Each structure stands twice: as structure tokens, then as C-alpha cells.
Amino acid sequence: LFNMLSGTALRRITPTASSLLNKRPPAFGNILGAISEGKAGFASDARSQTLSDLVRSGRKAVCIGKNYHEHITEMSQLGPEWKLEENPEPVLFLKPTTSYAWPGDPLVLPRSRGNVAVKHGVHHELELAVILGKRVKGERDHQAAMQAIAGYVLAIDVTERDEQTAAKLKGMPWCVSKGYDSFLPLSEPFELKEGDDWRSLRMWLRVNGEQRQACDAGTMINSVPSLICYISSIMTLEPGDLVVTGTPAGVSRLHAGDRITAGIDGYCEMQVDVVQE
């Protein structure tokens, strides 16, 4: 028994057994390799599937608040607790991976918990999300930060606005209002076409055919590489993690029975049906 537990014995674990100790799936390295090599003939649908596997292996979504001027303005109109001011540093919060709603999944509105008066309800927030392709810690160089990106995905950051407002008034975090299951619907992931720039991506969102949000991603206050650098100065970003870069103006209330359509011109389109729990 002593020999079985000794360091010598542990070093002799078979490859099959040792793979069980690895927190990443055995094929994970192959996923990153396929993305980074960019081999000729690697079909676009295969790349999308590879990126989907990468996102599913991620551990967190790091989200950004107050990253578009017009959105800061519209939020200040909700009440005195929402101030018309820009923060000197990006506003960060986390969403669990259990909040992801994959393509084809509905957005499920939770039952009222009865602890907060309903005034604003549940809001949609259209956002560009970045998929990390490698580990990033303490990065300061913007070019190197961009090289850590494996792809992009369109995300809808869903918020229970009354619970978020109540949390702000108490100086509490936003995890309840942001963290419900299905509160981060995602599109199919994609890579930028050769010569394209993330800043030129045109995002839009409609509810029941009515346009609610539209903007160019490049109008955000804190850029994609600056966000990656800032976040990595605080926490390690890992392969498959998402950086959800903030929403433009036009957020509004959702109701059961609504149908959300959203997209990025030339890249993706998604449809999400809203249902009541």
C-alpha cells in the first residue's frame, strides 16, 4: 500500500489514468491547435464547431458594464441610483457558464422571487463577446492580447433590472440579476475574415421584428485589447473564457412570448424565443 502511494508509483501512472487527472478534456489541445494553425482546407463549419467546443470548455464569462456612452446616458434615466458618469476603469462582473443559452435554446424568464417590486423587468443587452484561445495573465501589449483571441460570438447579456437596481442601492454585487440560467444566449461562434477588423462589426437586435439596438463595435469606450489587458491584470483568462464587451443603447424589457433576432452583418444571426419559467 505504501508503494502504491509513493511518489515513484505516482510517476508510473499510465497515460490513460493520468488523463483522468487533467481538468481539460484530452482533445482540448487539438482544439486550440486546429484554430491556431489555420490549415488550408479547414472548412468554415468545422472551424465553427471547433470554436463551439472551445467555448463549452471555458470556465467563465467576464462581462463589462458601462462601455458605450449612449448606454450610460439611457441608464441614468432609470432613476437617481444610475449616475450619468463614466468610470475611470472598466466595470467588471462575472456570469456563470450555466447562464449560457446555446443556439436553439430559449431564454427562460424566472418566476418573481417576491423580494423586489417589479418596475423595469428583464432587459436584453446586445454585446460582442471575445473567445480566448490561450491563457493570458498580466498582458500589457495590445498586439499580444489580440493574438490570444481564437474567435468571436454574439451574446445577449440578459439582466433582471429591478434586482440589479436593488443590489446597486445596497452596494451589493450583480450576480443574482445577471446569473440566472439561460441569461447569456450565444450565437454560433466565428472568426474574422481576412482583412476585417473587429471595430467594423455591425451588431443589431430586434424584438418581434422591431429594431431595438444597433451599433458598430468600434464605438465602445474600452477597446477589445485594452479589456483583455486590464482583466488579465486582475485574473487569469483561460482558453474558452469569454470577454463580453458591453452593450450599446437600446436595452428594453422582454416578455414571455417575445422572439429576439440578433446578428452581426456578414457573420452570424441568432433567434431566441422568450418563455416563462
Summary of the structure (lengths in Angstrom):
residues: 277
radius of gyration: 20.4
end to end distance: 52.6
largest distance: 69.7
contacts: 852
relative contact order: 0.21
helix: 31%
strand: 27%
